[in-house]
Amino acid sequence: MRDLIVTQNVTVDGVIEAGDWFGPADSGPEVLDALREQMTRADAFLTGRVTFEQMRGYWPAQTDDSSGISAYLNRVQKYVVSSTLDDPGWEPTTVLRGLDDVRRLKDTTGGDIICTGSIDVTHQLIAAELVDEYRLFIYPTVIATGRRLFPDNSPLPLTLTDSRSFPSGVALLTYRRAARHTSAS
């Protein structure tokens, strides 16, 4: 069984919606090194249709990308959750029609499955308890508005398994989903 890992760039107040606060070029080489580590352990990249189409319109055209992200995204097996996309137009990509397909993907053998961006899909994965680990790049800013990683008030017990801080002020916090405690009747 494979781990499904949600990796998100997050403000201190929990916003994951991209905006002016997020500047990957300003994050420093150490953050990029952490992303490269993640890429070596992941052989599947999961997104929703909107994020997939945005990435497909940008990354394949990056010929002078020294970060390695473009090369990784062009070769990694991509999975896009969509009920409407028929021709992904960026190989290798498989279209998954829903969460049952994601569950089947998790049941296969292989490396980590990384999901990034894709707010709606991420929320669905969280609600369906399909996420095994959260890798949160916390950016030192508060913006007070925007869509959040955890949108409702449902408790979600997590266990911190790693933390790193970078000279840019970004911190990487890694959490595993913890067992839920049930009360005896």
N, C-alpha and C positions, 0 to 999 in steps of 0.2 A: 504494500500500500504506500502510495506517495503522499508527501506532505504538500498541502496547499498553503502557500505563504502569501499574505497580503503585505505588500511593500508600498508605503505611502509617504509622501512629503506632507508634513502637518505643521500648522502653526501651534504655538504654545497653547492656544485656546481651542485646539481641536479641529480647525478648519482644514479641509483637504482640497477644496475647490481652488483650482489654479488662479493666480492673479499676480499683481505686481510684487507680492511678497516673496515669490518663488523665483530665485535666480540661480539655477544649477551652475552656471559659469562662475558665480561668486562663492560657491560652497567650498572650494579648495580641493587640492589634489587628494587629500585624505578621504573625503567623501566619495570621490570617484573611485579610489582604491577599494572602498567598502562595496561599492556597486559592482566592481569587477569580481570581487570575491563571490558575491551572490551569483553572478553570471556563470562562474565555473561550476557551481553546484546545481544549477537549474537547466533542465533540457526541455522545459515547456513554459510557454508564456501565454497567459490567459487574460483576455480583455473583453469588454463589451464592444458592440458595433461602433459606437461614436468614437471611443478612444482608438479603436483599431483603424478606423478610416482616417483619423487625424494623424496617427503614426505612419500609416501607409503613404500618406501624402507628403511626409517629411523625411523620414529616415532612409528610405531606399535611394534618395537623391543626394545624400551626404557623402561625397567622394573624398573629402579631406578631413574626416572625423578621426582625430587622434585618440579619442576616448575609448574606442572599441565598441561603443554602444551600437553604432550602425551595423558593423560587421556581425555582431551578436544577433541583433534583431533580424538581419537578412538570412541568417542560417538556422536560428532556433525554430523548433516546431511551435507554431503559433496556433492558439485556439481562440476563436471568437464566439461569444455567446450571442446569438441573434436569431430571431424568428423570421427575419426578412432578408438577410444577406444570402445571396446564392453564389455569386462568383467573387471570392475574396480578392483576387487580383494581386496577391503577394504571397509567393510560395516560400516555404511550405506552411500552409494554413489549413486547418480543419474547422468547419463551422459546427458548433454545438447548438442544438435547438433549445436547451434548457438545463436546469439543475440536475436532472437525472443523468444527462450526458456528462456533466461535471463529476458526479458521483462515480460513474463508470470509469472516467479518466483517472480519478484518484485510486481506483482499485487495480490499475495496471502497475507494472514495474517501471522504474526509471528514477531520474533525479527529481529535484523539487519542481513544483508547479508554481510559478510566480504570477501574481495578479497585481497590477499597478494601475493607477488612474481608475477609470471605469467605476464611478461612484455608485451608479444604480446596481451594477453587477456585484460590487463589493458589499453593498447593503443586503442584497439577496443571499450572498454566500454566508454573511454573518448570521442572518436570521435563520438560515437552514443549518447552522452549526457545522459548516463544511471547512471553516478556516482552522488550520492547526497552529499557525504561528503568525504574529504580526511583527514586521520590521518597520519601525516608525522613525523616519528622519525628521526630528523636531527642529523647526526653524525658529530662531529667537525673535519672534514677532507676534503681536496680537492684533487681529484685524476685526474681531467682534461680529463679523457677518460672513455668511457663506455656508455652504454645505459641509457638514461634519462627518467624520469617520463613523461615529456611533450616534445615529440620529434620534434614538428614542431613549426612554428611561429604563430599559430592560437591563437587569444586572448581568454582567459578563465577567466571571472570575478569570483573572489572568495571572500568570506567574512570570516575573521578570527573570530572563535567563542570560541576558547580556546587556551591557550598556557601555557606550563609548562616547567621548566628547571630542570634538574637532576644533582646531584653532579658529575656524570661521564662526564658532558659536553654535553650530549645528550639533545636535546630539542624536545618536542612533540608539534607540531602545528596542530590545527584542523581547517579546512576550510569547509564551505558549498558552494555549487555552488550558485552563485548570479544570479539574473535575468539579461539577456542580454538587453542592451539598444539599441533600434532601432531608427534611425533618421527618422523624418517625411519628406515626400517628398513634 
